[in-house]
Amino acid sequence: MKTIVVNNQKGGVGKTMLAIHLAWFLAEEAATRILFVDLDPQANASHTLAAERQGGLSSALFFGPDLTLQGLPGVTVLRADDKLHNVDGLLNEAIPAMAKRFAALKDQFDYCVIDTPPTWGGRNFAALLVTDLVISPIDLEDYSLLGIGKLRKQIKLVEDQARGGRRIDFLGLLPSRFVSTSPRQRENLKTLLTQGGTSLMFDGVLTQRQGYAEAVSLKAPVWTIKKKAAQDAAKEIRGVLGTIKGRLSAAVAA
């Protein structure tokens, strides 16, 4: 099983929308087994994926008896619940337990997508501890850009202190909810490319489109909606998701 974490220390950047669409996209390949772990107690992803196969509560990764799941084709969801709030108060027990239980699931699934909360804490730490890859959707407003350096430091912290130096493949920053008519956002994108270097930038942009909001509301992939706005969004996001899948496949082969 190869694992990707969708992470950003700020809400409202399209993180959950990207994560759920990635799970749906990966599940299009016949017989592929996807595990979706929702670590955000707001449970937005769990709500949107309510029609998918339910595997239990994500807090069971941290607390209680060992978690037993049978990997089946399609998407299996570990849904968020209020017990996730207890992780930060019990880090010394909860984090090692999560790593052990998560490792036991690796033979049951082909891919795992983890949606994370928008604030740093034990659940984000645990997600980075077990992941292979990370992608970070960001919007291009000034306050969002301030958190980029913090995210890289957090990834480095987990690599050095908890993974024994084992590297996390950082796919980069994915500009999301991009308003192409905004001079400020265009300038911020240019600044990212200039100062951050293309190695920090994901190959793609998700623009602000009504189709994405409609897809989440309907609990369905945007490419299944027939309206033109949704189809324009579908073409855009499938290009991004195809690139992510390619990186995941490369990680599998490595």
C-alpha positions in Angstrom: 0.0 0.0 0.0 1.3 3.5 -0.9 0.0 6.3 1.2 -0.5 10.0 0.3 -1.4 12.7 2.8 -3.2 15.9 1.8 -2.0 18.5 4.2 -2.2 22.2 4.8 -2.1 24.1 8.1 -5.0 26.3 6.9 -8.7 25.6 6.2 -10.6 26.6 3.1 -8.0 25.7 0.5 -9.8 22.8 -1.1 -7.9 20.1 0.8 -10.8 17.8 1.4 -12.2 18.3 -2.1 -8.9 17.1 -3.5 -8.6 14.2 -1.2 -12.0 12.7 -1.9 -11.6 13.2 -5.7 -8.2 11.4 -5.5 -9.8 8.4 -3.8 -12.6 8.3 -6.4 -10.0 8.7 -9.2 -7.8 5.9 -8.0 -10.8 3.6 -7.5 -11.6 3.8 -11.3 -9.0 1.2 -12.0 -10.5 -2.2 -11.8 -10.0 -4.2 -8.5 -8.0 -1.3 -6.9 -8.5 -1.2 -3.1 -8.5 2.3 -1.6 -8.4 3.1 2.1 -9.6 6.7 2.9 -8.7 7.9 6.4 -10.4 11.0 7.7 -8.4 12.5 10.6 -10.3 15.8 10.7 -13.0 15.8 13.4 -15.0 18.2 11.3 -15.7 15.0 9.2 -16.4 16.8 5.9 -14.8 14.0 3.9 -16.6 11.4 5.9 -19.9 13.1 5.1 -19.2 13.4 1.4 -18.0 9.7 1.2 -21.0 8.4 3.2 -22.1 6.2 0.3 -18.8 4.4 0.1 -17.9 1.3 2.0 -17.6 2.1 5.7 -14.7 0.5 7.6 -15.3 2.0 11.0 -13.9 5.0 12.9 -10.5 6.5 12.3 -10.0 7.0 16.0 -9.7 3.1 16.2 -6.2 3.6 14.7 -5.2 5.3 17.9 -7.3 3.7 20.6 -8.9 0.5 21.5 -8.3 -3.1 20.2 -6.4 -3.8 17.0 -8.3 -2.7 13.8 -9.2 -5.5 11.4 -10.3 -4.5 7.9 -10.7 -6.5 4.7 -9.5 -4.7 1.7 -12.0 -4.9 -1.1 -12.2 -3.2 -4.5 -13.3 0.4 -4.3 -13.1 3.0 -1.5 -13.2 1.9 2.2 -13.6 4.8 4.6 -12.4 5.2 8.2 -14.6 8.1 9.2 -13.7 10.9 11.6 -15.2 11.0 15.1 -14.9 13.1 18.2 -12.5 10.7 19.9 -9.8 12.1 17.6 -9.7 15.1 19.9 -8.1 12.9 22.5 -5.0 12.1 20.5 -3.1 15.3 21.6 -3.5 14.4 25.2 -2.3 10.9 24.8 0.5 11.3 22.3 3.0 8.8 23.8 0.4 6.0 23.6 -1.7 7.0 20.6 1.0 7.7 18.0 2.9 4.3 18.3 -0.4 2.5 18.4 -1.5 4.3 15.2 1.8 3.4 13.4 1.4 -0.3 14.4 -2.2 -0.6 13.4 -1.7 1.3 10.2 1.2 -1.0 9.2 -1.0 -4.0 9.7 -3.3 -2.7 7.0 -0.7 -2.4 4.3 -1.3 -5.8 2.7 -5.1 -5.2 2.5 -5.1 -2.1 0.3 -3.3 -0.7 -2.8 -3.5 3.0 -1.9 -4.4 5.1 1.2 -5.5 8.7 1.1 -5.4 10.6 4.4 -7.2 13.8 4.9 -5.8 15.9 7.8 -7.0 18.7 10.1 -6.0 22.3 9.3 -4.0 22.7 12.5 -0.7 21.1 13.6 -1.0 18.4 16.2 -0.8 14.7 16.9 -3.0 13.6 14.1 -1.0 15.5 11.5 2.2 14.1 13.1 0.8 10.6 12.8 -0.2 11.1 9.2 3.3 12.2 8.3 4.8 9.4 10.2 3.1 6.7 8.1 2.9 8.4 4.7 5.0 8.0 1.5 3.9 11.2 -0.2 2.5 14.6 0.7 0.7 17.2 -1.4 -0.3 20.6 -0.1 -3.1 22.5 -1.7 -2.8 26.3 -1.0 -4.7 29.3 -2.0 -2.7 32.3 -3.2 -3.8 34.9 -0.6 -1.0 36.5 1.4 -1.8 34.8 4.8 -1.8 31.3 3.2 1.7 31.8 1.8 3.1 32.5 5.3 2.6 28.9 6.4 4.6 27.3 3.6 7.9 27.3 5.5 6.2 26.0 8.6 4.9 23.0 6.7 8.4 22.1 5.3 9.8 22.4 8.8 7.2 20.0 10.2 7.9 17.5 7.4 11.6 17.7 8.2 10.9 17.3 12.0 8.9 14.1 11.4 11.6 12.8 9.0 14.4 13.4 11.5 12.8 12.6 14.8 10.3 9.9 14.1 11.2 8.3 10.7 14.9 7.8 11.3 15.7 10.1 8.4 13.4 8.2 6.0 12.3 10.8 3.5 8.8 11.8 2.7 8.2 12.5 -1.0 6.8 16.1 -1.0 5.0 16.5 -4.3 4.8 20.2 -3.7 2.3 23.0 -3.4 -0.8 22.8 -5.5 -2.4 26.3 -6.1 -6.0 25.8 -5.4 -9.1 28.0 -5.7 -7.0 30.1 -8.0 -8.7 33.3 -9.2 -7.0 34.0 -12.5 -8.5 37.5 -12.8 -7.0 38.5 -9.4 -3.7 40.5 -10.0 -2.7 39.8 -6.4 -3.1 36.0 -6.8 -1.2 36.1 -10.1 1.6 38.0 -8.5 1.7 35.6 -5.6 1.9 32.6 -8.0 4.8 34.3 -9.8 6.5 34.9 -6.4 6.2 31.2 -5.5 7.7 30.2 -8.8 10.5 32.6 -8.4 11.4 32.2 -4.8 10.4 28.7 -4.1 11.6 27.2 -7.3 9.7 24.8 -9.5 10.8 21.9 -7.3 8.4 23.1 -4.7 5.5 23.6 -7.1 3.1 20.9 -8.1 2.5 20.6 -11.9 -1.0 22.0 -12.0 -3.4 24.6 -10.7 -7.0 24.2 -9.6 -9.1 27.3 -10.3 -12.1 28.6 -8.4 -15.0 26.8 -10.1 -18.6 26.2 -9.0 -18.4 22.7 -10.3 -16.2 21.6 -7.4 -18.6 22.9 -4.8 -21.5 21.2 -6.6 -19.7 17.9 -6.7 -19.1 18.0 -2.9 -22.7 18.9 -2.3 -23.9 16.0 -4.5 -21.4 13.6 -3.0 -20.2 12.6 -6.5 -17.1 13.1 -8.6 -17.2 16.3 -10.5 -16.7 14.3 -13.8 -20.1 12.6 -13.3 -22.0 15.9 -13.4 -23.1 16.9 -16.9 -23.2 20.6 -16.6 -20.5 22.5 -18.6 -19.0 24.2 -15.5 -18.6 20.8 -13.9 -17.1 19.3 -17.1 -14.5 22.1 -17.3 -13.6 21.4 -13.6 -13.4 17.7 -14.4 -10.9 18.2 -17.2 -8.8 20.4 -14.9 -8.8 18.1 -11.9 -8.3 14.9 -13.8 -5.1 16.3 -15.2 -3.9 17.0 -11.6 -5.0 13.6 -10.3 -3.3 11.8 -13.2 0.0 13.4 -12.3 -0.5 12.4 -8.6 -1.3 8.8 -9.6 1.8 8.8 -11.8 3.9 9.8 -8.8 2.2 7.1 -6.6 2.8 4.5 -9.3 6.5 5.5 -9.4 6.7 5.2 -5.6 5.1 1.7 -5.9 7.7 0.7 -8.5 10.5 2.0 -6.4 
